Amino acid sequence: MQVLDRRKALAVAPLLRLAFRPMFLAGCVLALLAIPLWLAALQGVLGSWQPAGGWLAWHRHELVFGFGLAIIAGFLLTAVQTWTGQPGLSGKPLAGLALLWLAARMAWLANLPWSLLALLELGFPLLVALVMARTLWRVRQQRNYPLVLVLLLLTAVDGLAVCGLVRGDEGWQRQAVLAGIWLVAAIMGLIGGRVIPFFTQRGLGRAEAVAPWPWLDWLLLGGSALVALLYAAGLALAPSPWLGLLFAFLALGHLVRLWRWHDRGLWQVPLLWSLHLAYAWLALACLGMALWHGGVALNPSLAVHCLTIGAMAGLILAMIARVSLGHTGRPLQPPAGMTQAFILINLAGVCRVLLVPWLPQAGLWLAGACWALAFALYAWRYGPMLLQPRVDGHPG
């Protein structure tokens, strides 16, 4: 980096130097507030206040297209700088993108006119996709083009959710959210397949990372994307033996990956076991869906919450805990309380999946408390890091 470029980068407010800073912080604050707000709505303590589509629609939508997309955007728009050697989004353009995300969140809560809500809501993922596409195209980095396609598909299914909202069609909204969840799973499989073995190798000081099997990586990506498209079309809402086989293949593929990546030493390192455990939830979610589609009397909502709480939230928390340390120039040692946060998010998944069917009220509140505490710990411990310059004096 040239001297003038370095000075320009250091003149930017720390929060706006790279996308992970505002988006990780904003996404986790939303996660911290969203579940208590949802539980309060269930108890009827919010009176007549209704967000766009009602509280159930808001709860489903925001945890995928609000929280999930914020973290995905923060990660990808930061990582693409490393992947391509091109400058990452920063300064005023990054501030504008973050404010667009925030405006969309407020539009849902305030139940603004659908035309304005649609513009704000769909503008964010579309802009993230375009920024990614432009950066990757500059260096013709074809390896990461599938990420742009998945981002565009996420924009499309978010559009389906907005259309469902306008039409008052709860079915379309549900299909869109389920499709969005499995598109996020596709990103988790793609990025997790790259970073988990690498982080494991680096964290344990091993000579080499486990070599990938590209054929399996592409099949898992394509399989998850196919599931998402089938949900968007409404074809995956009813049990189907063929879909059961697809989910069984996805479960087996993820389990094979976990077996290949496993190293006994990882259970001594919280930044590693949290990643592997979250990925195990992804395999469990696929297995649960395979059983349901195969005719087992299992509530598919349990598998969905394995995916959204154990896998999605668990992997997000583990990833942002490590990425935030590395990109702020700190040693890869999580601050006090983060090991407890990793435990809490897994307990949230256990309570929601295993306890709620037996003790609905207690299970929901315990799961919600564990979830909120986990993200509160991240915001408390990492918030100051994200608001301050790198400790090593470098830009970023």
PyMOL commands that set and color helices and strands:
alter all, ss='L'
color gray80, all
select helices_A, chain A and resi 3-10+14-16+20-42+55-84+91-110+114-138+142-167+170-204+214-232+241-261+264-268+270-293+300-327+338-355+360-387
alter helices_A, ss='H'
color red, helices_A
deselect
rebuild
show_as cartoon
